[in-house]
Amino acid sequence: MARKLKTYQTSLGFFDLAIAAPSMKAALEAWGADSNLFHQGAAKESDDPGVIAAAMKKPGVVLRRPVGTDRPFSEHAELPTDLVGGRPTKAARKSKGPKAKTSPSRPVDKAAERKAALAYEREQRRRELERAKEAAARRKERERRQQAVDKAQPALDMAEQEHAKRAAAIQAEIEALEKRSQTEEARWDKEKERLQAALRRARA
């Protein structure tokens, strides 16, 4: 059975946020809050008919408006234009005070409530599906990278082995040439000495 939705409101950064959700916990999760804003007095259940109507039209969707304004809530709100040094103006802060306006109680529309609750559940399922798709895409990308690594690593290992073999062969050739060079130097020294001796005898 679909759970009854309530409209919750808070301010984060440059925006006022509102959402139709079944609980405070669900609202905090949707806002991405890392602390309980309700306990801190930074969030509340809204009793503004306009805010409630906007949120109930898109249950489970975080709606925004520039902080400290009375503009309508929407999915994509522009940044506030009346900031001084990155903070709301005095007038904006005043309009945002902690006081909660009391409004006349609305007639309960059971059909509309059920419709909003079902829409919220659809939105939640859509989000979960989106998260699952993103997780699957990340997993697929990790697997693709791992396959590329698994393919590239043996090729690198083989190339290193081939290089080591060739380097060893070249080193062996260098050592053989060194040995031949030393042998040739020794032979030449003897031959040179013999020829120089013959030359000296011829001159004597």
VOGUPA-403707 format. One line per field, with one value per residue (C-alpha): residue number from 1; x, z negated, y. Coordinates in steps of 0.001 Angstrom, whole numbers, always signed. Layout:
<nodes>
resi = c(NUM,...)
X = c(X,...)
Z = c(Z,...)
Y = c(Y,...)
</nodes>
This chain:
<nodes>
resi = c(1,2,3,4,5,6,7,8,9,10,11,12,13,14,15,16,17,18,19,20,21,22,23,24,25,26,27,28,29,30,31,32,33,34,35,36,37,38,39,40,41,42,43,44,45,46,47,48,49,50,51,52,53,54,55,56,57,58,59,60,61,62,63,64,65,66,67,68,69,70,71,72,73,74,75,76,77,78,79,80,81,82,83,84,85,86,87,88,89,90,91,92,93,94,95,96,97,98,99,100,101,102,103,104,105,106,107,108,109,110,111,112,113,114,115,116,117,118,119,120,121,122,123,124,125,126,127,128,129,130,131,132,133,134,135,136,137,138,139,140,141,142,143,144,145,146,147,148,149,150,151,152,153,154,155,156,157,158,159,160,161,162,163,164,165,166,167,168,169,170,171,172,173,174,175,176,177,178,179,180,181,182,183,184,185,186,187,188,189,190,191,192,193,194,195,196,197,198,199,200,201,202,203,204)
X = c(+0,+1320,+2399,+872,+3172,+4079,+5864,+9210,+11251,+14812,+17534,+20890,+23466,+21858,+18497,+15367,+14469,+11110,+10023,+6925,+8084,+6632,+9048,+11713,+14329,+13273,+13448,+16954,+18141,+16703,+18367,+21684,+21922,+24639,+22999,+19473,+18365,+15017,+16641,+18834,+15780,+17006,+14186,+10467,+7217,+5762,+2272,+2440,-346,+1667,+4745,+2630,+825,+4102,+5722,+2678,+2725,+6186,+6427,+9936,+11539,+13668,+12312,+14336,+13971,+16510,+17102,+15087,+12625,+8929,+9366,+7610,+9530,+10771,+13214,+15688,+15897,+18223,+20760,+19539,+20262,+19975,+23114,+25519,+28970,+27538,+24803,+21117,+20226,+18808,+15325,+15705,+16949,+14047,+11555,+13140,+12689,+11894,+8258,+5886,+2807,-380,-2735,-6307,-6532,-7093,-9864,-8328,-8437,-7892,-7711,-5097,-3097,-3126,-2140,+756,+1930,+1920,+3787,+6367,+6864,+7282,+9890,+11703,+11716,+12983,+15818,+16686,+16696,+18914,+21312,+21338,+22091,+24910,+26328,+26113,+27833,+30620,+30990,+31122,+33747,+35837,+35583,+36559,+39601,+40552,+40288,+42515,+45009,+44847,+45596,+48305,+50207,+51213,+52271,+54479,+55897,+56694,+58315,+60430,+61556,+62416,+64328,+66238,+67144,+68349,+70255,+71958,+72893,+74301,+76261,+77671,+78697,+80329,+82262,+83336,+84492,+86393,+88118,+88955,+90217,+92486,+93768,+94459,+96310,+98499,+99229,+100066,+102396,+104426,+104337,+105327,+108229,+109485,+109261,+110956,+113800,+114182,+114263,+116942,+119074,+118709,+119891,+122893)
Z = c(+0,+968,-1992,-2554,-1463,-3309,-2016,-3621,-3172,-3936,-2685,-1413,+150,+2540,+2702,+720,+1287,+1106,+1660,+1241,-573,-2978,-5809,-7054,-6442,-2801,-2414,-3923,-1594,+1449,+398,-128,-3663,-5844,-9103,-10513,-9426,-11179,-14587,-13911,-13104,-9539,-7945,-8583,-7277,-5074,-5629,-2676,-236,+2769,+1769,+998,+4340,+6283,+4427,+4779,+8554,+8660,+5689,+4863,+7007,+5248,+6150,+5787,+5681,+4952,+1205,-673,+2156,+2640,+6204,+7238,+6666,+9772,+10707,+12250,+10399,+11189,+8677,+6443,+7776,+4487,+2781,+999,+541,+1221,-1451,-1269,-1771,-5069,-3563,-2278,-5668,-7351,-5036,-5861,-9613,-11599,-12028,-10313,-8780,-9797,-6942,-6923,-6805,-3342,-2608,-2383,+1172,+713,+4443,+4955,+1988,+3382,+6812,+5333,+3246,+6307,+8299,+5490,+5614,+9397,+8984,+6366,+8691,+11531,+9322,+8194,+11824,+12755,+9902,+10926,+14542,+13427,+11173,+14050,+16393,+13831,+13334,+17111,+17461,+14665,+16377,+19719,+18147,+16393,+19674,+21333,+18456,+18656,+22367,+22121,+19147,+20862,+23951,+21753,+19896,+23198,+24618,+21453,+21719,+25404,+24584,+21795,+24180,+26884,+24365,+23037,+26613,+27359,+24076,+25009,+28408,+26715,+24368,+27316,+29270,+26197,+25971,+29706,+29379,+26477,+28411,+31448,+29325,+27803,+31275,+32676,+29795,+30549,+34299,+33907,+31625,+34118,+37066,+35165,+34215,+37875,+38870,+36290,+37576,+41153,+40194,+38199)
Y = c(+0,+3434,+5545,+8987,+11807,+14976,+18032,+18912,+22065,+23198,+25526,+24280,+26578,+29036,+27259,+26516,+22859,+21120,+17533,+15388,+12254,+9667,+10497,+12909,+10213,+9896,+13686,+13844,+11077,+12849,+16127,+14335,+15715,+14152,+15220,+15413,+18877,+18410,+17927,+20968,+23094,+23655,+21651,+21339,+19952,+22671,+24053,+26466,+25471,+26682,+24668,+21590,+21820,+22149,+19234,+16976,+17515,+15901,+13516,+12348,+15063,+17681,+21117,+24333,+28083,+30844,+31024,+33624,+34288,+33541,+32350,+29133,+25896,+24052,+21291,+23732,+27039,+29937,+31180,+34020,+37492,+39400,+38066,+40387,+38871,+35413,+35718,+36554,+40185,+41371,+41441,+37901,+36669,+38414,+36727,+33374,+33583,+30460,+31433,+29051,+30604,+28947,+28285,+27105,+23358,+21970,+19507,+16034,+14710,+10978,+10271,+12991,+11691,+8157,+9445,+11466,+8498,+6222,+8890,+9072,+5304,+5471,+8208,+6105,+3091,+5288,+6549,+3036,+1875,+4812,+4007,+325,+1308,+3591,+860,-1654,+820,+1394,-2369,-2910,-183,-1754,-5146,-3591,-1931,-5181,-7099,-4504,-4843,-8659,-8415,-5748,-7247,-10544,-8574,-6370,-9379,-11123,-7994,-7620,-11250,-10783,-7610,-9368,-12213,-9810,-7691,-10853,-11904,-8431,-8492,-11890,-10517,-7506,-9799,-12016,-8940,-7716,-11068,-11066,-7503,-8439,-11496,-9326,-6739,-9470,-10946,-7526,-6704,-9850,-9299,-5646,-6548,-9186,-6805,-3958,-6336,-7362,-3669,-2901,-5803,-4589,-1120,-2360)
</nodes>
